[in-house]
């Protein structure tokens, strides 16, 4: 099996289900894991999933964690952020999971390709997991594609509350071998975009700065890193694929 992964945004700590604060999304996470682990037959009511939630709810985090989980289980997987689509078709890898992020940003060419992907999914034994910022009926997409998405198993991604976001920050820090004290984590949560990707980027930057300067992780150091991050535009994990 050859593998190609693009996880650059997440530095050396890729989102995994083990390092995810699930909150009220336990059923969704269990369903994503079942989808990856089941190759023959379909234990789910329908073969495809649609995840929706407001910006910052963690949709991308869950899709990347699904891709990582698929890689560990030797399941072909392809991740694509809709705004970065630059082709005529989507991958036709047999038995693969196609992860399409931010479908509300799909241009006409991706909408056409995605509709065709739904049509051939059964023949190729593919599963589609699509995410967007609104329920299917409110997506500004071509009608036939909205209908296909609406026939999926639909989940609303419940955003983390402040206590859970605090746990996310501290858990992400532990994954890097860094201790993030409660006062530092609380200071950060009141001053940063609470999108999980942004929180993960902050922890990675804080860890690097602490190691580079041989300084403990304090509120003062966190303040410096936050100032630097505010001057940088958010990055995207634009594409990911594994194939046999």
ABEGO torsion letter per residue (X at the ends): XBBBBBAAAAEABBBBAAABBAEAAAAAAAAAAAAAABABEBABABABBBBBBBBGAGAAAAAAAAAAAAAAAGBBBBBBBAAABABABBBABBGBBBBBBGAAABBAAAAAAAAAAAAAAAAAGBBBBBBBABBAAABBBBAAAAAAAAABBBBBBBBBBAAAAAAAAAAAAAAAGBBBBAAAAAAAAAABBABAAAAAAAAAAAAAAAAAAGBBBBAAAAAAAAAAAAABBBBBBABBBBBX
